[in-house]
Amino acid sequence: MDIPRQAPLVYISFSADINLNTTENLIKVVAHCANQEVQKVHLLFSTTGGTVIQGLNLYNVLKGMPFELIMHNVGSVNSIGNIIYLSGNKRLATASATFMFHGVGFTLQQGQRLEQKDLQEKLDSIFSDQKRMGDIISAHTQLTESEVESLFREAQTKDASFALSKGIIHEIQEVTITPSTPIITLTSK
């Protein structure tokens, strides 16, 4: 990565699922930006979602970065991606951007047998993850706890206008890249 020391601005393009590999790649890039004393990072962000544990990891790491983080929904921010998106100091979305919310689930392995204690453990984990996610959403937006619960329960997709009205975003704005500014593109590989 060729990022000049104390660069005033860097763009990062992230369009991938949230998993261990993509999480670590993004953390590596933002850590490099921090080490280079970058002042502002625009994260051009679109994701179908992924694992809760990795999403919460990214949220917390991004919140702790020493630069101004501008999150820009450039397509769709779904599922745990909404939590990551809320880490931005400023949150933007293109006019055609969407946000999809749904509750937490888990995937069973084929032939997996579950007893009551296993199901209770899974259910407790789901409730815990949804509460953490709901608390983050409520803390950064104007959505009430009951509105968040409804979004989770009904798996709703919302547009940029809704997101603006509820404080999910601060502004509807198209992407404009400053000439001669470093752009880092992350892929899922």
C-alpha positions, 0 to 999 in steps of 0.5 A: 500500500502506497499511502503518503505519511500524514496524507489528508485523505485516503479512500478505501473501497470495500465490497465483500461479505463480512468474514474472518479474511475480509475483516482482517484485510480491512483492519490491516488497511486501516491500521496502516492508515493510522500508522501513516497518520492519515487524517481522514478515511472515506470507506466506500462500503457495501456488504451483504453481511456476514458473521456477527463476531467479525462485524462487532470486531470491525465496529469496535476497531473502526470506532477506535481509529485515530482518524476521521472515518467517513462511511459511505454506503455505495450500494447495499449495507445488509445485516451485520454491515449496519453495525459496521457502518455505524462506526463512522464519524460521518455517515453518507449514502448514495440516493440508490443505497439500501439498508437491510436489517434482520435478526440473528440466526445460525446455520446447522450442519447437515445431520447435526443433533441438538438437545435442549441444552444446545438449543438453549445455548443457541437461543441465548447467543441469538438474544445476546447478539441481537441485544448488542446490535440493537443497543448499537443501532439505538445509540447511533440513530433515532430508531427506538428499541421497538423499531429496531426489534421490528426491523430485526423481526420483519427483515426489512430493507430501507432506502436512503430517505428512510435512513436519513429520517432515522439518523442512520445516515447524516446525508444523501450524497453521491460519491465524488473522489478527490483527484490524486487521492490514494484509493485502496480496493479490498477484495474477498480473496 
